Amino acid sequence: MYDWANSAFSTTVVTALLGPYVLALAESSATPLTFLGTTIEPAAIFPFSASLSVMLQVFLLPLLGTIADYTHLKKRMLLSFAYVGGFATILLFFVQGDMAGFGTNGAVLFGSLLFIIANLCFGAAMVFYNAFLPEIASPDRRDAVSSQGFALGYLGGGLLLLINLGLLTLMDDTGLAVRISLASAGLWWLVFTYLFPQRRLKQRDPAREIPPGASVFSHGLRELVTTLGELYRSYPQTLRFLIAYLVYNDGIQTVIVVSTAFAADELGMATDMLLILVLMIQFVAFFGALGFGFLSRRLGAKRSIMISLLIWSGIVIFAYALLYEEWQVFVLGFVLALVLGGSQALSRSLFSQMIPADHEAEYFGFYEISERGTSWLGPLAFAAAVQLTGSQRVAIVTLIFFFVFGLLLLSRVDVRQAMIDAGNDPAGVVL
């Protein structure tokens, strides 16, 4: 149910509304937006913000995960980051043109800062949330449980998006409707985090304790260095998967981050049509996540993910070469939705099979660096291409690298050996 709670942020803010809204604000400014003396292209602002938020996560999340494995703080840290992220999202309501005390350019920068904070908190909370998966699901059930979680997330995010679509349709002031919709995602995140994870989720005691005389922070840093060496020496297949996931998931996250801005800029799609598109994707993705959970029971998680990456590659090629009409966007969105949840849900459950017990939060800290809604290599490459060419269509073709290279890396992962190395029993798991 935490997927249900936080997916409103991923759907309404990251995917649907904030990118086009920030783009429109920046383009409405009488003067170009500059930061540290550099003029920023309006279409590059949101991808740069997404990239910066994840660069911060690279340094923060693995350390937080290490600390959580040694303390009783895993649930508390999940809740704390969720609440801070939710409040930062609610504050997006105040970001508007000619904002008092800020001006339009200041409003763009303020909104970008709030997004960076919220996205950072989104990723941090996901570390602890994902680390609960091995506690609540046996190895043979993890693909199904992870897929069901993603499916519920798409359903919850889609429901709020449907409400927001009605709001945008009924209100004459589109800017106000967008700001209310952005704030509603933060409120949804807060309310359902309180109702389910805070009130219902139980946590087992940590199996490891901090040595006498060591602080949580200092011991966390030492363990982080130890884990990096351990990954290289003892769990090479897990490390290989983690690198593959970092690559191909960056491509997925970049599509999520830039898709609506691409449709608005290249095809001139109106905000209400963009919301209908994202809404369709949410509900189709619900069935797609469940469908890939079913597929994994026949082919295994790894093969199912590889099939999804082939489809992702085709989506990028189609968007670059053939996407010129609005109706084509909906066809492409339908195909995208079928593979969206499945590729992510199965990646999460597959990784949980390849990590040692009692180190879940620590390892998911590394995993979360490129989890959904958070990415840095892809958005950075996309933003740089936009900055250099001025064209999002040219920039979108750069994403093919992430899917093809990620597929090649994933094909070399020996899942059975990874599970054995981590001390997990592969019996009963379809490989």
N, C-alpha and C positions, 0 to 999 in steps of 0.2 A: 504493500500500500504506500510505501514511500515513493515508489515509482509513480504512482497516481498523484502524489503530492507535488513532487518537484518537476514533473514533465510539463506542467503549465508554464514554468519559466522557459524551458527549452523550446516549447512550441510557440507560445505567444510572443515572447521577448526575442529569443535568439533567431528563430526561424522565420516568423511571420512579420513582426511589426517594427522592431527597433532599427534594423538595418535600413529599410526604406525611409523611416521617420528621420533618422540622423542624416541620411543622404539628402532628403528634402530640406531639412533645416540648413545644412551646409550650403546647398545650392541657392537658398533664399537670401543668404548673407550678402550685404553690399560690398564686402571686402573678402578677399581670399583668406582661408583659414591657414594660419601659420603656427608652428610649434617648434620652439628652439631655433627660430630663424629659418625654418624650412617650410615651404608652401606644401600643403597636403591636398591631394586630389579628393574631392568629396566622396567618390566611390571607394577610396582606400581607407577612409577613417574607421569604419566599423571592422573590417578585417584586421587592421593594425591593432585595434583595441582587443579583439579576440586573441590575437597572437601574444600581446603583452601579458594578458591575464594568465596565459598558460606558461609563459616563460617564468613567471613568479611561482607557479605551481611546481615547476621542475625542481626548484630549490626547497619548497615548503612541504609538499605532500609526502614524499618518502619518509621524512623525519617525523611527521605527525603520525604516520602509520606505525613506525617503530615504537614511538612513545605509547600508542594505544595498546600494543601487544603486551606491554609490561605494566599496565595500570588498569584501574577500573573506569577509565575515562572514555572508552570507545563510544558508548551510547551518549554520554554527555557532550562529547566533541561533535558527534553527528548532529545533535540538536542545536548546539551553539552556532555552528556554521550555517545550518539551515535557517535559523532565525535571523542572523545577521544578513544573509543573502536575501531573505524575504523582505526585510525592512529596506534594504538598499533598492530593491526592485520597486517597492511602493513609492519611494522618493522620486522615481522617474516621472511621476505625475507632474512634477513641478518644472520639468524641462520643456521649454517652449521658446518660440521666436521672441527676440527682444526681451529676454528674461531680465527682470529687475535686478540690477547690480551686476549682471553678467553680460548682457547683450546677446546677440545670436551666436557669435563665435564662442563666447564664454559658456553659453548653454550647451553647445555641442561638446565642448571639452568637459563640462560638468556631467553631462549625460554619459559620456564615454568613461569617466572615472567611476560613476555609479555602476555601470555595466561591468567594468573590470573587477570591482569589489564583489558584485553579485556572482559573477562567473567564477571567480576564485573560490568563493564560499560554496558554490554549487559543486565544484570539483572536489573540494576538501571534504564536504559531507558525503560525497559518493564513495570516498575511500573507506570510510567506516561502515557505510551501508553495504557495500559489496563484500566487506570482510565478514559480514554476518551469514553470507550464503553457505559456507561450509558448516556453520553451526546449526542451521535449520534444515538442511537437505542432505540426504545420503548421496554418495557418488553417482549412483544410477538414476537419481532423480534431479540432478542439478540442471541438466539441459532443459527439462520441462519446467522447473521452478523459475529459472532465469527467464525463459521465454514467456511464461505467464506473467512475470513481473513487468517485462517490457510491454506486453500486450495491454496490461492494465494501465501502464503509463500512457500509451498512445490513446487509450479510451478516455482517460481523465483529461489529458491535454486537449483532446478533440472536443470534449464536452464544453470546457471553458472557452475554447476557440469558437464553438458554435454560438455561445452566449455573446461573445464579443462581436461576432459577425452581425448578430441581430442589433447590437448597440450601434455599430457603424452604419447599418442600413437605416435605422430609425432617427439618428441624430443628424442635424444639419451641419453642426460644427465637427468636421472630420478630425481636426487636430485634437479637440477635447476628447472625442471618442477614443482616439488612439491612446491618449494619456491615461484615460480611465482603464482601458484594456490592459495597458502595461502594469498599472498598479494592481489590477485584479489578479494578475499572475502571482505577484508577491503575497497578496492576501490568501490566495488559494494554497500556496506553498506553506504559509504559516499555519493555517487552520488545520489542514490535514496532517501536517507533521505533528501537531499537538494531539490530534485525535487518535492517531495510530502508533507511530514510533514512540512518542513520549509516554503514552498511557498503556500500550500493549506489549512493546518489545522488551524481552528479558535478555540479560547478558550473563554468560558464564564467567566465572572467575578466571583471571589470566593464569596460564600454566607456568609462566616465568615471573621472576621478581627482580627488581633492580638491586644490584649488589649494595651492601652497606657502605655508606659514605659517598655514594655516587648520586648525582642529581638526575632528574628525569631528562633534562636537556642534554647534559654531557654524555650520559649513557646512551641516549638516543643517537647522538652523533657517532659514537664509537660503533654502535650496532649497525648504523647505516653503512659505514665503511666496510664492516665485516660482511654484511649481506651482499654488497657489490662483489667482493672477492669470492664469496660463497656461490653466488650465481655463476660466476665464470668457471670456478673449479669443480663444483659439485653438481650443478644443475645446468649444464650447457644447453640441453634441449629446451628448457624453460626460458633461458636467456634468448635463444634463437626465436622462440615464439614471441617473446616480448618485443624484440626488434621488428619482427614481421608485423605485429599488431600496431606498433608505433607508426610504421610506414602506411599500411593500408587504411588504418582508422583515421589518420590525418586527412586522407582523401575524402573519406565519408564525412568527417566533421566540417571540412571546408565546403562541401556541397550544401550541408545544412546551413552553414553561416551565410553563404553568399547567394543561395538560390533565389530568394525573393528579390534581393537587390538586382540580380542579373535580369530577372524577368521584368522588373520595373524599368530598368535602364535600357536594355536592349530591345524589348518588345513593347514597352509603354503600357504594361498592365496596370490597371487601377488597383487601389488598395483593397476594395471589396472583392475583386476577382482573385487577388493574391490570397486573401483569407479563405475563399472557397477552395482554392487549390490546396492550401496547407491543411484545411479541414478534411478534404478528400484523402489526402496522404495519411492523416492520422487514423482514420477509420479503416482504410485498406491495410495500413501497417499493423493494426490489431490482428487481422487475419493472417498477414504475412509472418508475424512473429510466431503465432501458434503453428502455422504451416511449416516453418523451418524447424520448430521443435519436433514436429512429427517426422520431418525428413531426416533429422539427426538420429532418430531411433532406427532408421533403416540404413543410412549411409555413414553415420558418425558425424560428430561436430566438425572435424577438420575438413572432410570432403564437402560438407554442406556449405561451409564458409567459402571454400574455393569456388564452388559454383556461383555463389553470390558475387564474388569479386570479378568473375568473367562478365556478369550482367552489369556491374558497376562500370566496367571499362566501356561496354557498349553504350551506356547512358552518357558518358562524357563525350564520346565520339559523335553521338547523335546531336548533343547540345551544341557542339562546335560547328558541325557541318550542315545540319538539316533543320535546326530549330529556328523558325521564322514566324510562325503563326501561333495565336493563343491556344487554339484547340490542340496543337501539338504538345504544348506545355502540359496539358491535362493527361494526355496519353503517356508522356514521359514520366509524369508524376505518379501515375498508377503503377508503372513498372518499378520505379524507384521505391515506392512504398512497400512492395512485396519483398524487397531484399533488405530494406532499412533496418527493421527491428531484428530480423533473423540473424544477420551478420554480426550485430552487436551483442545480442543475447547469448548466442552460442560462443562468441569469443570470451565473454565473461565466465560462462560455465566451464569452458575448456581450460582456461587459465587456472580456475579454482582446483582442477584435478592435478595440476602440475606443480603445486607449491606445498611445502612442508606444513604439517599441522602446527598450530599455535604461533604461526608467523603470518597469519592471513592479512591483517591490516598493514603490516610492513610491506608485504609484496604487492598488495593492491594499491599502495602508495605509488609504486613505480607504474603499475598498470593504469592508474587514473590520470597520469600525465597526458595521455592522449585519449581519454574516454569521451563519451558523447557530449556535444555542446562545448568541448574544450579541445583546442588544437593550436599548434603554433607553426609547424613547418608548412602545412598546406596554406593557411591564411596568409602567412608571410610571403610565400611564393606567389600566391594569387595577387596580393596587394602590390608586390614589387612589379609584377607583370602589368597590372593596371597603371601603376605610376609611370612605367617606361613606355607603354603603348597607348594608354588612354582608352583601351578597349577591353571590356569584360569578356567579350567573345574570344578574343585571342588568349586572354588569361585562363579561361576555363580549360583549354586544351593542355595546360601544364599539369593538370590533375591526373592525366592518364598514367604518368610515371608512378604515382603512389599506388595505384591499383595493380599495375603489372608487376612492379618490383616487389610489392607486398605479397602477391600471389606466388612469385618465384621463391621468396624466402619461406613462406608458409609450407610450400611443398616439401621442403627439406627438414621439417620438424618431425621427429619420431615421438609421437604422443605416448605410446606404450612405455618407451624407455624413460621419458620424462616423468611419468607417474611412478615408475619403479625407483628412479633416482630420488624422488621426493618422499619415498616411503609410503606411497599410496597403492592400494590393490586395484589393478585394472580389471579384475573379474567382474562381469556384469555390465561393463561400460562398452558401448559400441565404438570401436576404433576404426 
